[in-house]
Amino acid sequence: MRYAIVDRHPQEHPMPAFNALAVLGLTAVMSLTGCDTLAPRVHDQRVMKVRHVQNAPLDIVTANGSIRAIQESRNDVSIEVDLFGRDAERLSFATIHADRQGDNTLRVWVDWPGGKRLDHEGAKIELFVPDAEGVAAKTSNGTIVIMGLAGNAKLRTTNGSVQIKDHNGPMDITTTNGPIRVEDSFGDLKFDTSNGRILVSNADGLVEGDTSNGNVYVSTTDDSKGPIRIRTTNGRIELDLGQGYEGILRVGTTNGRISTDGLVGTNLIESSNNSLEIQLGHSDTISAVKTTNGPVRVHGRSD
């Protein structure tokens, strides 16, 4: 099912003030100077309202732009898209699709003129939904933000950060050159990034992933037993473990110091200048954290 555009230039999203006169003025300057600089960026902002299907998945695809999917109290789904490029006519021929698939997944994407997006073109997509059970988001050169949703989250971007808040379900994140931040979310977390820091607060399940050139901070809830498996380079690792954490924890670093404090009921298995292996509780589940050129600190919360 395809939905029509309600308003291509709604009042609540006015066109930038520079659009007509500023573009003409800049064009005149370039003509006088003989400059071959590309035309300035123009925008085409659109808003769509589509029927909501309770707990249906989302599938959002764009390129050279950010994606946001936010839960809010409403009866429909609002889709706001900011198309940008250097040719206003091409933007006017771009089509925003919001189609329901056979399983009621709401798939949102941009169909560019000629079936191909030019290098300087892109689209920022924002969805505001009452709820969603499952979300897939894929972009490049842009951030991804999801808040208040549920189900399997599969998020892919390049040269962009990823932020998840208040999510209920497994999370699978891949990015490059961008940090990852996960807050107050329930479900196993797997991530893979480079040149980005990791911040995970109040994790309640598995936390597993790789990064490089970035610090890693993970805190767990008192109900979480883990495990935690993390590897980074050129960054420090800091763990704040809740009372429920159990298992064998292996810590390793090169050119860094290992420190622990506040751990209750800990059995030392092995220790050296650059490695530590301890057991908390009675579980034999393995957790492992490793870095190079950075310290590792493990803190236990007993209160």
C-alpha positions as CSV (number, residue, x, y, z in Angstrom):
1,M,0.0,0.0,0.0
2,R,1.4,3.4,-1.0
3,Y,0.5,6.6,0.8
4,A,0.2,10.0,-0.7
5,I,2.2,13.0,0.5
6,V,0.1,15.2,2.7
7,D,2.1,18.4,2.5
8,R,5.4,18.9,0.6
9,H,6.1,22.3,2.3
10,P,4.2,22.4,5.6
11,Q,4.2,25.5,7.6
12,E,5.7,23.9,10.6
13,H,8.8,23.1,8.5
14,P,9.5,26.3,6.5
15,M,12.1,26.4,3.8
16,P,15.5,27.8,4.9
17,A,15.6,31.6,4.7
18,F,18.4,31.5,2.2
19,N,16.6,29.6,-0.5
20,A,15.6,32.0,-3.3
21,L,17.4,35.4,-3.0
22,A,20.4,33.9,-1.3
23,V,20.9,31.3,-4.0
24,L,20.5,34.0,-6.7
25,G,22.9,36.3,-5.0
26,L,25.6,33.6,-4.5
27,T,25.1,32.5,-8.1
28,A,25.7,36.1,-9.3
29,V,28.9,36.3,-7.2
30,M,30.3,33.1,-8.6
31,S,29.5,34.2,-12.2
32,L,31.3,37.5,-11.7
33,T,34.4,35.9,-10.2
34,G,34.4,33.1,-12.8
35,C,34.3,30.5,-10.0
36,D,33.3,27.0,-10.9
37,T,32.2,26.1,-7.4
38,L,29.1,23.9,-7.2
39,A,25.8,25.5,-6.5
40,P,24.8,25.9,-2.9
41,R,22.7,23.2,-1.2
42,V,18.9,23.4,-1.5
43,H,16.3,21.6,0.6
44,D,12.9,20.1,0.0
45,Q,11.1,19.2,3.2
46,R,8.1,16.9,3.3
47,V,5.7,15.5,5.8
48,M,3.6,12.3,5.5
49,K,1.0,10.9,7.9
50,V,0.2,7.2,7.6
51,R,-2.0,4.7,9.4
52,H,-0.5,3.1,12.4
53,V,-0.5,-0.7,12.9
54,Q,0.1,-1.7,16.5
55,N,3.5,-3.3,17.2
56,A,4.4,-3.4,13.5
57,P,8.1,-3.4,12.5
58,L,9.9,-0.4,10.9
59,D,12.4,-0.7,8.0
60,I,14.0,2.7,7.2
61,V,16.6,3.1,4.4
62,T,18.4,6.3,3.3
63,A,21.9,7.5,2.3
64,N,23.9,10.5,3.2
65,G,21.6,11.5,5.9
66,S,20.5,10.7,9.5
67,I,17.6,8.5,10.7
68,R,15.5,9.0,13.8
69,A,12.7,6.8,15.0
70,I,11.0,8.1,18.2
71,Q,8.1,6.8,20.2
72,E,5.5,9.4,21.1
73,S,1.9,9.5,22.1
74,R,-0.1,9.8,18.9
75,N,-2.6,7.8,16.8
76,D,-0.8,7.7,13.5
77,V,2.8,7.6,12.1
78,S,4.4,10.9,11.2
79,I,7.2,10.8,8.7
80,E,9.3,13.9,8.2
81,V,11.9,14.0,5.4
82,D,14.5,16.6,4.5
83,L,15.8,16.1,1.0
84,F,18.8,18.1,0.0
85,G,21.0,18.5,-3.0
86,R,22.1,21.2,-5.5
87,D,19.3,20.9,-8.1
88,A,15.8,21.9,-6.9
89,E,14.2,20.3,-9.9
90,R,15.7,16.9,-9.2
91,L,14.6,17.1,-5.6
92,S,11.0,17.9,-6.7
93,F,11.0,14.6,-8.7
94,A,12.3,12.5,-5.8
95,T,9.6,10.2,-4.3
96,I,9.2,9.3,-0.6
97,H,7.8,5.8,-0.2
98,A,6.0,4.6,3.0
99,D,4.7,1.1,2.1
100,R,3.2,-1.7,4.3
101,Q,4.8,-5.0,3.6
102,G,3.0,-8.4,3.9
103,D,3.9,-8.7,7.6
104,N,2.7,-5.0,8.2
105,T,6.3,-3.8,8.3
106,L,6.4,-0.1,7.5
107,R,9.2,0.4,4.9
108,V,10.3,3.9,4.3
109,W,12.8,4.9,1.6
110,V,13.6,7.5,-1.1
111,D,13.3,6.9,-4.9
112,W,15.6,9.3,-6.6
113,P,15.1,10.6,-10.2
114,G,16.6,8.1,-12.7
115,G,16.8,5.5,-9.9
116,K,20.1,6.9,-8.6
117,R,21.1,9.3,-5.9
118,L,23.9,11.8,-6.9
119,D,26.9,12.1,-4.6
120,H,25.9,15.5,-3.3
121,E,22.3,14.5,-2.6
122,G,20.9,12.9,0.6
123,A,17.9,12.6,2.8
124,K,17.3,12.9,6.5
125,I,14.3,10.8,7.7
126,E,12.5,11.1,11.0
127,L,9.6,8.9,12.2
128,F,7.3,9.5,15.2
129,V,5.3,6.4,16.1
130,P,3.0,5.2,18.9
131,D,5.0,1.9,19.1
132,A,7.0,-0.5,17.0
133,E,8.1,-4.1,17.5
134,G,11.3,-4.4,15.5
135,V,13.3,-1.7,13.8
136,A,15.8,-1.9,10.9
137,A,17.7,1.3,10.0
138,K,20.4,1.7,7.3
139,T,22.2,4.8,6.2
140,S,25.6,6.3,5.4
141,N,27.2,9.5,6.5
142,G,24.6,10.0,9.1
143,T,23.6,9.3,12.7
144,I,20.9,6.8,13.8
145,V,18.7,7.5,16.9
146,I,16.0,5.2,18.2
147,M,14.0,5.9,21.4
148,G,11.2,4.1,23.2
149,L,10.8,1.2,20.7
150,A,10.9,-2.6,21.1
151,G,11.9,-5.9,19.3
152,N,15.0,-6.7,17.3
153,A,16.9,-3.6,16.4
154,K,19.3,-3.9,13.5
155,L,21.1,-0.6,12.9
156,R,23.8,0.1,10.2
157,T,25.6,3.3,9.3
158,T,29.0,4.6,8.2
159,N,30.7,7.8,9.4
160,G,27.9,8.3,12.0
161,S,27.0,7.8,15.6
162,V,24.3,5.5,17.0
163,Q,22.2,6.3,20.0
164,I,19.6,4.0,21.6
165,K,17.4,4.9,24.6
166,D,14.6,3.0,26.4
167,H,14.6,0.1,23.9
168,N,13.2,-3.3,24.8
169,G,14.7,-6.0,22.7
170,P,18.0,-7.3,21.2
171,M,20.2,-4.7,19.6
172,D,22.7,-5.2,16.8
173,I,24.8,-2.2,15.8
174,T,27.4,-1.7,13.1
175,T,29.1,1.7,12.3
176,T,32.4,3.2,11.4
177,N,34.0,6.4,12.6
178,G,31.2,6.9,15.1
179,P,30.5,6.5,18.8
180,I,27.7,4.2,20.2
181,R,25.5,5.2,23.2
182,V,23.0,2.8,24.7
183,E,20.9,3.9,27.7
184,D,18.3,2.2,29.9
185,S,17.6,-0.5,27.3
186,F,16.7,-4.1,27.9
187,G,18.1,-6.9,25.8
188,D,21.3,-8.4,24.5
189,L,23.6,-5.8,22.8
190,K,26.1,-6.6,20.0
191,F,28.2,-3.9,18.4
192,D,31.0,-3.3,15.9
193,T,32.6,0.1,15.3
194,S,35.9,1.8,14.7
195,N,37.3,5.1,15.9
196,G,34.4,5.5,18.3
197,R,33.8,5.4,22.0
198,I,31.2,3.1,23.6
199,L,28.9,4.1,26.4
200,V,26.4,1.5,27.7
201,S,24.5,2.3,30.9
202,N,22.2,-0.1,32.8
203,A,22.7,-3.1,30.6
204,D,20.6,-6.1,31.6
205,G,22.1,-8.8,29.3
206,L,24.9,-9.7,27.1
207,V,27.2,-6.8,26.0
208,E,29.6,-7.9,23.2
209,G,31.6,-6.0,20.6
210,D,34.7,-4.5,19.1
211,T,35.9,-0.9,18.6
212,S,39.2,0.8,18.1
213,N,40.7,4.1,19.1
214,G,37.9,4.6,21.6
215,N,37.2,4.3,25.4
216,V,34.5,1.9,26.6
217,Y,32.2,2.3,29.6
218,V,29.7,-0.3,30.6
219,S,27.4,-0.4,33.6
220,T,25.0,-3.3,34.4
221,T,21.8,-3.4,36.4
222,D,21.6,-5.4,39.6
223,D,19.5,-8.1,37.8
224,S,22.1,-8.6,35.1
225,K,24.3,-11.6,35.2
226,G,26.3,-10.6,32.1
227,P,28.3,-11.7,30.3
228,I,30.5,-8.8,28.9
229,R,32.9,-9.4,26.1
230,I,34.7,-6.3,24.7
231,R,37.8,-5.5,22.8
232,T,39.3,-2.1,21.9
233,T,42.6,-0.5,21.1
234,N,44.1,2.7,22.2
235,G,41.3,3.2,24.8
236,R,40.5,2.5,28.4
237,I,37.8,0.2,29.6
238,E,35.7,0.8,32.7
239,L,33.1,-1.6,34.1
240,D,30.5,-0.9,36.8
241,L,29.0,-4.2,37.7
242,G,25.7,-4.5,39.5
243,Q,25.1,-6.9,42.4
244,G,23.7,-9.7,40.1
245,Y,26.8,-10.0,37.9
246,E,28.3,-13.6,37.9
247,G,30.9,-15.5,36.1
248,I,34.6,-15.7,35.3
249,L,36.0,-12.3,34.2
250,R,39.2,-12.2,32.2
251,V,40.9,-8.8,31.8
252,G,43.9,-8.0,29.6
253,T,45.8,-4.9,28.5
254,T,49.2,-3.9,27.2
255,N,50.7,-0.6,28.3
256,G,48.0,-0.1,30.9
257,R,47.1,-0.7,34.5
258,I,44.4,-3.0,35.8
259,S,42.5,-2.0,38.9
260,T,39.5,-3.3,40.8
261,D,37.4,-2.1,43.7
262,G,34.1,-2.8,45.4
263,L,33.9,-6.4,44.3
264,V,32.2,-8.7,46.8
265,G,32.7,-12.4,46.9
266,T,35.5,-12.5,44.4
267,N,37.9,-15.4,43.9
268,L,41.2,-14.7,42.4
269,I,42.2,-17.2,39.7
270,E,45.2,-15.6,38.1
271,S,47.0,-12.3,38.1
272,S,50.0,-10.7,36.4
273,N,51.2,-7.2,35.4
274,N,48.9,-7.2,32.3
275,S,46.2,-9.6,33.0
276,L,43.7,-10.6,35.6
277,E,41.2,-13.5,36.0
278,I,38.6,-13.5,38.7
279,Q,35.4,-15.3,39.5
280,L,32.3,-13.6,40.9
281,G,29.6,-15.9,42.3
282,H,29.4,-19.5,41.2
283,S,28.8,-19.2,37.5
284,D,31.4,-20.4,35.0
285,T,30.2,-18.2,32.2
286,I,33.2,-16.4,30.6
287,S,33.4,-12.6,30.3
288,A,36.5,-11.0,28.7
289,V,37.6,-7.4,28.2
290,K,40.9,-6.5,26.4
291,T,42.6,-3.3,25.3
292,T,45.9,-2.0,24.2
293,N,47.5,1.3,25.4
294,G,44.8,1.8,28.0
295,P,43.9,1.0,31.6
296,V,41.1,-1.3,32.7
297,R,39.0,-0.6,35.8
298,V,36.4,-2.9,37.3
299,H,34.1,-1.6,39.9
300,G,31.5,-3.5,41.9
301,R,28.3,-1.8,43.2
302,S,27.4,-3.3,46.5
303,D,24.7,-0.8,47.5
